[in-house]
Amino acid sequence: MFARRLPLCVLLVVAVESHLGALGPKNVSQKDAEFERTYADDVNSELLNIYTFNHTVTRNRTEGVRVSVNVLNKQKGAPLLFVVRQKEAVVSFQVPLILRGLYQRKYLYQKVERTLCQPPTKNESEVQFFYVDVSTLSPVNTSYQLRVNRVDNFYFKYEFPDGVDSVIVKVTSKKAFPCSVISIQDVLCPVYDLDNNVAFIGMYQTMTKKAAITVQRKDFPSNSFYVVVVVKTEDQACGGSLPFYPFVEDEPVDQGHRQKTLSVLVSQAVTSEAYVGGMLFCLGIFLSFYLLTVVLACWENWRQRKKTLLVAIDRVCPESGHPRILADSFPGSAPYEGYNYGSFENGSGSTDGLVESTGSGDLSYNYQGHDQFKRRLPSGQMRQLCIAMDRSFDPVGTRPRLDSMSSVEEDDYDTLTDIDSDKNVIRTKQYLCVADLARKDKRVLRKKYQIYFWNIATIAVFYALPVVQLVVNVTGNQDICYYNFLCAHPLGNLSAFNNILSNLGYILLGLLFLLIILQREINHNRALMRNDLYALLTPCSYPDTSFMYMIAGLCMLKLYQKRHPDINASAYSAYACLAIVIFFSVLGVVFGKGNTAFWIVFSVIHIISTLLLSTQLYYMGRWKLDSGIFRRILHVLYTDCIRQCSGPLYTDRMVLLVMGNIINWSLAAYGLIMRPNDFASYLLAIGICNLLLYFAFYIIMKLRSGERIKLIPLLCIICTSVVWGFALFFFFQGLSTWQKTPAESREHNRDCILLDFFDDHDIWHFLSSIAMFGSFLVLLTLDDDLDTVQRDKIYVF
């Protein structure tokens, strides 16, 4: 069997040898070469040229070798292959060198220079050899020139001094183009210094005029690194223009001579003491709010106790004969009455068990200039509310259990045949009180607002996951995130720990806000239910643009809920509207820049949405959008404007909605005419303007209705406005911009300005978290003057 297979093996060996002989060169020319000398030779498929070089490598001296090649014949089909064999590395490249750009543009280079890094040595000095092999598959001679030089400054090499754990590499240039790439690589061979391989290892950034990379000793075992600068074949990555397509398909594009002059500065970055100081500063600022809150809580508790001593506890209500207990006579509690403003106990607005001690005059709803309008008396002279003791001190076991929410649906309470007519009668009255719009059962409202909270918590979790993935950058590509790299202090896998640390205020102050809500609810002896809309503001208190849309929308909903508890939007419709807003934000960012068709469509949708929302608010939801809507509109115009000219039935609402429409139509016209590049900020400006308009309307109407603003909410409004002003100043400093490429964005980078650790954007985080906390406190305390007022005496506007 072995004898039969032997001839077959011999035939295979002969065939392989003959095939190699046909493909490989038949002649090998090897010569000893010298540095600083140009060799002009020819090569073809029958010839292989080998050049042998030797040089002395010193351990404590960095010296490189540069191989320069120029191919004189322009051949597309058979390029020359150059292979450089070193002690521990092999570098190969072809000439003409072809690099691919965007849309498969081809860039051809006849003259190529490659730099060889120095192989490591353990001896003081060592003689090392390296070889340059030149071959081709072209059957005709191809002429080339080869030159090898010694270079001292071939790469920027930096070694960490003792005691230095982190440095920052700053690269600057007076010219923006040509576009270049700054790469930080370990001291290894080979060094990746071509446009198509510079991103293979280390950290890198694209650059126009400015770049900065913070380097940590722990990432480089050799305690040293190379700074490699590569000029790109195209400027598109840096925001430049692309060359035109060639007339002939697959023809190379000639970019000419691309050269860039720059300077490199390596300086020590912040020390560990700066990290500790930054963390202590951040914690000190926000924990001081906790201390201030405790002091104010103790002062309020002392004030209430002192007030309790001055009140007679054993007074008797003349109508009921029961001892009267004032709402603020409980030790440690704020003035509260179980069936007044904001309470969800029995939404019918009944006043059973509440007896008026003395009459205080007519309080019909109107404004100055009308005879029937009389302002509410000061709180000290207001009618005293008495709590019937037989109602308040019922045995716990005999009270009905109303806290269960099982099988509670809003439809269960709207199944009466006359419910629609009842709603029409109540909600279309000219003057409404909160009791008219607080007729639903407390369990329905509790379930309604709990959906708000759980939905926003779910959204926050899903939103946070991709954010964490972006913040933890382990790819080495520093073009992913738009940081201020001149003040970006890494920690572990976090590229900018200072930006994350400055966001701590949103978490700490959000938790403090929840604690304040809990403390108020305990003092008022209620379940944590009235402030569900307050509690859900905390998970979305991060100042990202998407969540700022949600904050603006939810704040408007909260203001509206204060006076319209029964007809506030459901969680599903509210979040659906916010999702549509975010969807349009994405479309505007992607397609809105200079797109006239998009702006026309968006402006039309904006105006139509404003009109629909205005109609919904004006008629309190008592209208229908169906096929007969246009007929009803014409009928209203004919009866109210043509047949008899009469003013609007709901004057206050009409004033608010007219102002809102003027502002929104003006913003829509501005967007259509100017077409701003930053569509996300433009959309946010629409939401903020509407929020400020509604807040100002709420304050004005509150004062016109005879109500007052207490000291604490007044101070919160003033201080919050001042802090928002300073916060916006730092926000508009513009340390980076996502509207441009990462390289162009870095032109706006600036050094740290606070403790050599925080930049302008960090200060924006500090101030905006404080201002947002103050804004939530304003919403929470704005109507504290109504704590002892019945809901049928609180006006709707």
Secondary structure, 3 states (H helix, E strand, C coil): CHHHHHHHHHHHHHHHHHHHHHHCCCEEEEEECCCCCEEEEEECCCEEEEEEEEEEEECCCCCEEEEEEEECCCCCCCCEEEEEECCCCEEEEEECEEEECHHHCEEEECEEEEEECCCCCCCCEEEEEEEEEEEECCCCCEEEEEEEEEECCCCEEEECCCCCCEEEEEEECCCCCCCEEEEEEECCCCCCCCCCCCCCCCEEEEECCEEEEEEEHHHCCCCEEEEEEEECCCCHHHCCCCCCCCCCCCCCCCCCCCCCCCEEEEEECCCHHHHHHHHHHHHHHHHHHHHHHHHHHHHHHHHHHHHHHCCCCCCECCCCCCECCCCCCCCCCCCCCCCECCCCCCCCCCCCCEEECCCCCCCCCCCCCCCCCCCCCCHHHCCCEEECHHHHCCCHHHCCCCCCCCCCCHHHHCCCCCHHHHHHHHHCCCCCEHHHHCCCCHHHHHHHHHHHHHHHHHHHHHHHHHHHHHHECCCCECCCCCCCHHHCCCECCECCHHHHHHCHHHHHHHHHHHHHHHHHHHHCCCCCCCCHHHHCCCCCCCCCHHHHHHHHHHHHHHHHHHHCCCCCCCHHHHHHHHHHHHHHHHHHHHHCCCCHHHHHHHHHHHHHHHHHHHHHHHCCCCCCCCCCHHHHHHHHHHHHHHHCCCCCCCHHHHHHHHHHHHHHHHHHHHHHHHCCCCHHHHHHHHHHHHHHHHHHHHHHHHHHCCCCCCHHHHHHHHHHHHHHHHHHHHHCCCCCCCCCCHHHHHHHCCCCCECCCECHHHHHHHHHHHHHHHHHHHHHHCCHHHCCCEHHHCECC
